[in-house]
Amino acid sequence: MASVSIVILNYNGKHYLEKFLRTVIKNSKGHEIVVADNNSSDGSIDFLKRNFDGLKIISFDRNFGFCEGYNKALCQLSSDFFVLLNSDIEVTENWIEPVLNLFDKDEKIAAAQPKLLDYNKKKKFEYAGGAGGYIDKYGYPFCRGRIFDSIEDDRGQYDDTTEIFWASGACLFIRGNLFKKYGGFDADFFAHMEEIDLCWRLKQDGFKIFYCAESTIFHVGGGTLAYANPQKTYLNFRNSLMVLFKNLPTNEFIAKLILRWLLDYIAATKFLLTGNIKDSIMVIKAHLYIWKNIAPLYKKRKLAHHSRRNLTGVYNKFLLFTYHIARVRNFSDLKF
């Protein structure tokens, strides 16, 4: 039987641990459960030690962020599979085995995710992963069940297990040996879109990323960084450019990056005109980061394979046009 480590990265999330950890333990019998703490100041460690005997706790002396925090935690573990689980998630019965069965069927499956539904609106897909992640030809990520801010109700329309482009970091199942072989997450991302970068690197080497419809979890979302926080705007714009810089095929690299640059400035102008001055500044700040770090980004780019194969999960059209001009709101209405 394959060994599994369920790893929850925590930063001042005591209230979520109080709410959800017992359910994780109850529905994950036979599997190792680990809480890695990013130097929380809210009493998380004391709470865990008082209430959970035998729970494996990894404590850091500072906040390493999502990416480096997981990298440092998982390098201390040796299980066949890692499950990276956000602290603000309610798992259900039998949420692990269907995904493990999926891995058993195909050794080329490197990572997978369950169905992510909204904890507060149980019939709606959750923003961070829905029924599996996709990407358009210019690097805009979206999900089955969520295009930009339009979120669908779960009516069973995506109850088919299928290959996708990226699996959500909110609940990421991944083969332990591959996570380590590929160096884990890029620590420079800190948080947001790091799973897209990792999945893209895996896919370029011929591995598959899957969505498992037989497993369901409920995600609160925005537990560490609120959706309206300007810092999230900064990370999303910066990390999106980093993903493209590192992974775009050479023949597409220049043209697509220039276009994304222009589209980002249009977004910054829109933020400014609608009174979101901080968000506008964060877009500019994101671009300045890229310019200042061209050399190290190029070194990372040279390490990637930049496969020109048609990667499953890419929408080879311009999603912004499809969404804003053609007014397509549901994933099922997209024409691949």
Protein Blocks (a to p, Z undefined) as FASTA:
>chain_A
ZZdddddddehilmmmmmmmmmmmmmmghiacddddehiaehmmmmmmmmmghiacdddf
bdebjmlmmmmmmmmpccfbdcdddfkbccdehklmmmmmmmmmomkbmbdcdddddfkl
mmbccfklmnopaddfkopacdehiahjbccddehlamcccddfbdcfklccddfklmmm
nopaafklopghklmmmmmmmmmnopacdddfkbccddebhmlmcfklmklmmmmmmmmm
mmmmmmocfklmmmmmmmmmmmmmmmmmmmmmnopamlmmmmmmmmmmmmmmmmmmmmmm
mmpnoiabdcehiacbdfklmmmmnopabfklpcZZ
